[in-house]
């Protein structure tokens, strides 16, 4: 055999990075849908309510003025606030029928709306929500 074979460079896969502001649909939507399923069950936790609240707040922040999703998102935020207030009083997280109807009817519409919003607007709204939470300790209801 001839010794003329050129040595080959070892293959190293390059890391795959997402562009700034790009989101993964499943990571964004799955917590809300899991929370919606948990609403009528015994394992409903405070984190589920936070997931629903963050989806509604994000839709409310990104929707243009006069868009019907703003009203729906506000009703979802108020339903989450009622659940949180009751959990503070009673000591157990649970939802009544009106709250479950509001959240279960609203979440699919909110997620459908959020799929149409540009990534940059979602990133801007999310950073505004985080800044508000850092400043005041709570999200406005």
Beta strands, then each sheet from edge to edge (+ up, - down):
end
